[in-house]
Amino acid sequence: MYTKIMEINYWGSTECLNASYDQKKQTWEVIANREGQEIKLTPRHLILATGMSGMPKFPPDIKNIDKLKG
């Protein structure tokens, strides 16, 4: 309901198979499995909602990652 009210483009039950950041283009290349279909996306931003027990893995080459407070 929240995503509809806020008009957020949300995909649930989608598995991220691979994600890599292209510094030159400043976009992500994401390979995902959505409903049995493997798809390639190239977003500028990537949010992974892994739940409370998921441990985030950030690419080590992101500038100023140590200053991230969110």
N, CA, C and O atoms as a GROMACS GRO file, in nm:
protein
  280
    1MET      N    1   0.082  -0.118   0.000
    1MET     CA    2   0.000   0.000   0.000
    1MET      C    3   0.087   0.126   0.000
    1MET      O    4   0.060   0.220  -0.074
    2TYR      N    5   0.191   0.128   0.083
    2TYR     CA    6   0.279   0.244   0.091
    2TYR      C    7   0.340   0.276  -0.046
    2TYR      O    8   0.344   0.392  -0.087
    3THR      N    9   0.386   0.172  -0.116
    3THR     CA   10   0.449   0.195  -0.246
    3THR      C   11   0.351   0.252  -0.348
    3THR      O   12   0.390   0.332  -0.433
    4LYS      N   13   0.225   0.213  -0.340
    4LYS     CA   14   0.124   0.268  -0.431
    4LYS      C   15   0.096   0.414  -0.399
    4LYS      O   16   0.088   0.498  -0.489
    5ILE      N   17   0.080   0.445  -0.271
    5ILE     CA   18   0.050   0.583  -0.230
    5ILE      C   19   0.165   0.676  -0.267
    5ILE      O   20   0.143   0.787  -0.316
    6MET      N   21   0.289   0.630  -0.244
    6MET     CA   22   0.407   0.712  -0.272
    6MET      C   23   0.453   0.702  -0.418
    6MET      O   24   0.550   0.767  -0.457
    7GLU      N   25   0.383   0.621  -0.497
    7GLU     CA   26   0.416   0.600  -0.639
    7GLU      C   27   0.561   0.555  -0.658
    7GLU      O   28   0.635   0.609  -0.739
    8ILE      N   29   0.598   0.454  -0.579
    8ILE     CA   30   0.733   0.399  -0.583
    8ILE      C   31   0.732   0.275  -0.672
    8ILE      O   32   0.648   0.186  -0.656
    9ASN      N   33   0.826   0.269  -0.766
    9ASN     CA   34   0.841   0.152  -0.852
    9ASN      C   35   0.913   0.044  -0.772
    9ASN      O   36   1.035   0.050  -0.754
   10TYR      N   37   0.838  -0.054  -0.724
   10TYR     CA   38   0.889  -0.157  -0.633
   10TYR      C   39   0.871  -0.295  -0.694
   10TYR      O   40   0.764  -0.326  -0.746
   11TRP      N   41   0.974  -0.378  -0.687
   11TRP     CA   42   0.965  -0.517  -0.729
   11TRP      C   43   0.995  -0.605  -0.608
   11TRP      O   44   1.105  -0.600  -0.553
   12GLY      N   45   0.900  -0.684  -0.566
   12GLY     CA   46   0.923  -0.782  -0.460
   12GLY      C   47   0.958  -0.916  -0.523
   12GLY      O   48   0.940  -0.935  -0.644
   13SER      N   49   1.008  -1.006  -0.443
   13SER     CA   50   1.042  -1.142  -0.487
   13SER      C   51   1.129  -1.143  -0.612
   13SER      O   52   1.108  -1.224  -0.702
   14THR      N   53   1.225  -1.054  -0.616
   14THR     CA   54   1.319  -1.047  -0.728
   14THR      C   55   1.458  -1.074  -0.674
   14THR      O   56   1.502  -1.012  -0.578
   15GLU      N   57   1.528  -1.168  -0.737
   15GLU     CA   58   1.661  -1.206  -0.692
   15GLU      C   59   1.767  -1.132  -0.773
   15GLU      O   60   1.768  -1.137  -0.896
   16CYS      N   61   1.856  -1.065  -0.703
   16CYS     CA   62   1.969  -0.998  -0.767
   16CYS      C   63   2.079  -1.103  -0.786
   16CYS      O   64   2.135  -1.152  -0.688
   17LEU      N   65   2.109  -1.137  -0.910
   17LEU     CA   66   2.211  -1.238  -0.938
   17LEU      C   67   2.351  -1.178  -0.941
   17LEU      O   68   2.448  -1.242  -0.901
   18ASN      N   69   2.361  -1.054  -0.989
   18ASN     CA   70   2.490  -0.986  -0.997
   18ASN      C   71   2.468  -0.836  -1.009
   18ASN      O   72   2.372  -0.792  -1.074
   19ALA      N   73   2.555  -0.758  -0.948
   19ALA     CA   74   2.549  -0.613  -0.960
   19ALA      C   75   2.690  -0.558  -0.960
   19ALA      O   76   2.771  -0.593  -0.875
   20SER      N   77   2.720  -0.473  -1.057
   20SER     CA   78   2.852  -0.409  -1.063
   20SER      C   79   2.834  -0.263  -1.103
   20SER      O   80   2.743  -0.229  -1.180
   21TYR      N   81   2.920  -0.179  -1.050
   21TYR     CA   82   2.910  -0.035  -1.074
   21TYR      C   83   3.012   0.007  -1.179
   21TYR      O   84   3.129  -0.029  -1.170
   22ASP      N   85   2.967   0.083  -1.278
   22ASP     CA   86   3.053   0.136  -1.384
   22ASP      C   87   3.086   0.280  -1.349
   22ASP      O   88   3.002   0.369  -1.366
   23GLN      N   89   3.208   0.305  -1.302
   23GLN     CA   90   3.249   0.441  -1.262
   23GLN      C   91   3.240   0.539  -1.378
   23GLN      O   92   3.200   0.654  -1.359
   24LYS      N   93   3.277   0.495  -1.496
   24LYS     CA   94   3.280   0.584  -1.612
   24LYS      C   95   3.139   0.632  -1.648
   24LYS      O   96   3.118   0.751  -1.669
   25LYS      N   97   3.045   0.540  -1.655
   25LYS     CA   98   2.906   0.574  -1.689
   25LYS      C   99   2.826   0.621  -1.568
   25LYS      O  100   2.720   0.683  -1.582
   26GLN      N  101   2.877   0.591  -1.449
   26GLN     CA  102   2.809   0.619  -1.323
   26GLN      C  103   2.670   0.555  -1.318
   26GLN      O  104   2.571   0.617  -1.279
   27THR      N  105   2.666   0.429  -1.360
   27THR     CA  106   2.544   0.349  -1.353
   27THR      C  107   2.580   0.209  -1.302
   27THR      O  108   2.696   0.167  -1.307
   28TRP      N  109   2.479   0.141  -1.255
   28TRP     CA  110   2.493   0.002  -1.215
   28TRP      C  111   2.456  -0.087  -1.333
   28TRP      O  112   2.374  -0.049  -1.416
   29GLU      N  113   2.516  -0.203  -1.340
   29GLU     CA  114   2.469  -0.307  -1.431
   29GLU      C  115   2.421  -0.420  -1.340
   29GLU      O  116   2.499  -0.480  -1.267
   30VAL      N  117   2.293  -0.447  -1.346
   30VAL     CA  118   2.230  -0.545  -1.256
   30VAL      C  119   2.169  -0.657  -1.339
   30VAL      O  120   2.095  -0.633  -1.433
   31ILE      N  121   2.202  -0.780  -1.302
   31ILE     CA  122   2.137  -0.898  -1.359
   31ILE      C  123   2.045  -0.952  -1.251
   31ILE      O  124   2.090  -0.984  -1.140
   32ALA      N  125   1.916  -0.961  -1.282
   32ALA     CA  126   1.817  -1.004  -1.183
   32ALA      C  127   1.730  -1.115  -1.239
   32ALA      O  128   1.713  -1.128  -1.360
   33ASN      N  129   1.674  -1.194  -1.148
   33ASN     CA  130   1.577  -1.297  -1.185
   33ASN      C  131   1.443  -1.251  -1.132
   33ASN      O  132   1.421  -1.242  -1.011
   34ARG      N  133   1.353  -1.222  -1.222
   34ARG     CA  134   1.219  -1.177  -1.186
   34ARG      C  135   1.118  -1.271  -1.250
   34ARG      O  136   1.103  -1.275  -1.372
   35GLU      N  137   1.049  -1.346  -1.166
   35GLU     CA  138   0.947  -1.440  -1.211
   35GLU      C  139   1.002  -1.538  -1.315
   35GLU      O  140   0.935  -1.568  -1.414
   36GLY      N  141   1.126  -1.587  -1.291
   36GLY     CA  142   1.185  -1.686  -1.379
   36GLY      C  143   1.255  -1.629  -1.502
   36GLY      O  144   1.318  -1.704  -1.577
   37GLN      N  145   1.247  -1.500  -1.523
   37GLN     CA  146   1.312  -1.435  -1.637
   37GLN      C  147   1.438  -1.364  -1.591
   37GLN      O  148   1.434  -1.287  -1.495
   38GLU      N  149   1.550  -1.388  -1.658
   38GLU     CA  150   1.673  -1.316  -1.628
   38GLU      C  151   1.672  -1.185  -1.706
   38GLU      O  152   1.656  -1.185  -1.828
   39ILE      N  153   1.689  -1.074  -1.635
   39ILE     CA  154   1.683  -0.943  -1.700
   39ILE      C  155   1.806  -0.860  -1.663
   39ILE      O  156   1.866  -0.880  -1.558
   40LYS      N  157   1.842  -0.767  -1.752
   40LYS     CA  158   1.955  -0.677  -1.728
   40LYS      C  159   1.901  -0.536  -1.712
   40LYS      O  160   1.823  -0.488  -1.793
   41LEU      N  161   1.945  -0.469  -1.605
   41LEU     CA  162   1.903  -0.332  -1.576
   41LEU      C  163   2.028  -0.245  -1.565
   41LEU      O  164   2.136  -0.294  -1.529
   42THR      N  165   2.014  -0.115  -1.596
   42THR     CA  166   2.126  -0.021  -1.582
   42THR      C  167   2.080   0.104  -1.509
   42THR      O  168   2.076   0.212  -1.567
   43PRO      N  169   2.045   0.091  -1.380
   43PRO     CA  170   1.998   0.207  -1.304
   43PRO      C  171   2.114   0.294  -1.254
   43PRO      O  172   2.229   0.250  -1.248
   44ARG      N  173   2.081   0.418  -1.221
   44ARG     CA  174   2.180   0.507  -1.157
   44ARG      C  175   2.191   0.478  -1.008
   44ARG      O  176   2.297   0.499  -0.949
   45HIS      N  177   2.083   0.429  -0.948
   45HIS     CA  178   2.081   0.400  -0.804
   45HIS      C  179   2.032   0.257  -0.785
   45HIS      O  180   1.954   0.206  -0.864
   46LEU      N  181   2.079   0.194  -0.680
   46LEU     CA  182   2.041   0.056  -0.650
   46LEU      C  183   2.013   0.044  -0.501
   46LEU      O  184   2.097   0.080  -0.419
   47ILE      N  185   1.896  -0.006  -0.466
   47ILE     CA  186   1.858  -0.028  -0.327
   47ILE      C  187   1.826  -0.176  -0.310
   47ILE      O  188   1.739  -0.229  -0.379
   48LEU      N  189   1.897  -0.241  -0.220
   48LEU     CA  190   1.870  -0.381  -0.189
   48LEU      C  191   1.807  -0.388  -0.052
   48LEU      O  192   1.870  -0.353   0.048
   49ALA      N  193   1.685  -0.434  -0.045
   49ALA     CA  194   1.613  -0.447   0.081
   49ALA      C  195   1.624  -0.593   0.124
   49ALA      O  196   1.544  -0.677   0.083
   50THR      N  197   1.724  -0.622   0.206
   50THR     CA  198   1.752  -0.760   0.244
   50THR      C  199   1.688  -0.800   0.376
   50THR      O  200   1.700  -0.916   0.417
   51GLY      N  201   1.622  -0.708   0.442
   51GLY     CA  202   1.561  -0.740   0.570
   51GLY      C  203   1.658  -0.714   0.685
   51GLY      O  204   1.771  -0.670   0.664
   52MET      N  205   1.611  -0.740   0.805
   52MET     CA  206   1.690  -0.710   0.925
   52MET      C  207   1.816  -0.795   0.938
   52MET      O  208   1.916  -0.749   0.991
   53SER      N  209   1.811  -0.918   0.889
   53SER     CA  210   1.925  -1.008   0.910
   53SER      C  211   2.026  -1.006   0.796
   53SER      O  212   2.131  -1.068   0.806
   54GLY      N  213   1.996  -0.936   0.689
   54GLY     CA  214   2.088  -0.930   0.576
   54GLY      C  215   2.205  -0.836   0.604
   54GLY      O  216   2.185  -0.726   0.657
   55MET      N  217   2.323  -0.878   0.571
   55MET     CA  218   2.442  -0.796   0.589
   55MET      C  219   2.477  -0.730   0.456
   55MET      O  220   2.498  -0.800   0.357
   56PRO      N  221   2.483  -0.596   0.451
   56PRO     CA  222   2.514  -0.528   0.325
   56PRO      C  223   2.660  -0.551   0.283
   56PRO      O  224   2.750  -0.562   0.366
   57LYS      N  225   2.680  -0.559   0.151
   57LYS     CA  226   2.814  -0.572   0.095
   57LYS      C  227   2.832  -0.457  -0.003
   57LYS      O  228   2.772  -0.457  -0.111
   58PHE      N  229   2.913  -0.360   0.033
   58PHE     CA  230   2.936  -0.244  -0.052
   58PHE      C  231   3.064  -0.263  -0.132
   58PHE      O  232   3.162  -0.315  -0.079
   59PRO      N  233   3.065  -0.223  -0.258
   59PRO     CA  234   3.189  -0.229  -0.335
   59PRO      C  235   3.296  -0.143  -0.267
   59PRO      O  236   3.265  -0.031  -0.225
   60PRO      N  237   3.418  -0.190  -0.256
   60PRO     CA  238   3.521  -0.117  -0.183
   60PRO      C  239   3.569   0.010  -0.253
   60PRO      O  240   3.633   0.094  -0.190
   61ASP      N  241   3.539   0.026  -0.382
   61ASP     CA  242   3.592   0.141  -0.455
   61ASP      C  243   3.496   0.260  -0.462
   61ASP      O  244   3.519   0.352  -0.541
   62ILE      N  245   3.390   0.262  -0.381
   62ILE     CA  246   3.299   0.377  -0.378
   62ILE      C  247   3.366   0.487  -0.295
   62ILE      O  248   3.404   0.465  -0.180
   63LYS      N  249   3.379   0.605  -0.356
   63LYS     CA  250   3.443   0.717  -0.287
   63LYS      C  251   3.365   0.756  -0.162
   63LYS      O  252   3.242   0.760  -0.163
   64ASN      N  253   3.437   0.784  -0.055
   64ASN     CA  254   3.382   0.833   0.072
   64ASN      C  255   3.280   0.739   0.136
   64ASN      O  256   3.193   0.785   0.210
   65ILE      N  257   3.288   0.610   0.110
   65ILE     CA  258   3.194   0.514   0.169
   65ILE      C  259   3.204   0.516   0.321
   65ILE      O  260   3.106   0.491   0.391
   66ASP      N  261   3.323   0.548   0.373
   66ASP     CA  262   3.341   0.552   0.518
   66ASP      C  263   3.266   0.669   0.582
   66ASP      O  264   3.247   0.669   0.704
   67LYS      N  265   3.224   0.767   0.504
   67LYS     CA  266   3.151   0.883   0.557
   67LYS      C  267   2.999   0.864   0.551
   67LYS      O  268   2.924   0.949   0.598
   68LEU      N  269   2.955   0.752   0.492
   68LEU     CA  270   2.812   0.724   0.481
   68LEU      C  271   2.753   0.703   0.620
   68LEU      O  272   2.800   0.620   0.697
   69LYS      N  273   2.649   0.780   0.651
   69LYS     CA  274   2.586   0.771   0.783
   69LYS      C  275   2.444   0.716   0.777
   69LYS      O  276   2.372   0.719   0.877
   70GLY      N  277   2.403   0.666   0.662
   70GLY     CA  278   2.266   0.618   0.649
   70GLY      C  279   2.258   0.473   0.618
   70GLY      O  280   2.149   0.418   0.604
   0.00000   0.00000   0.00000
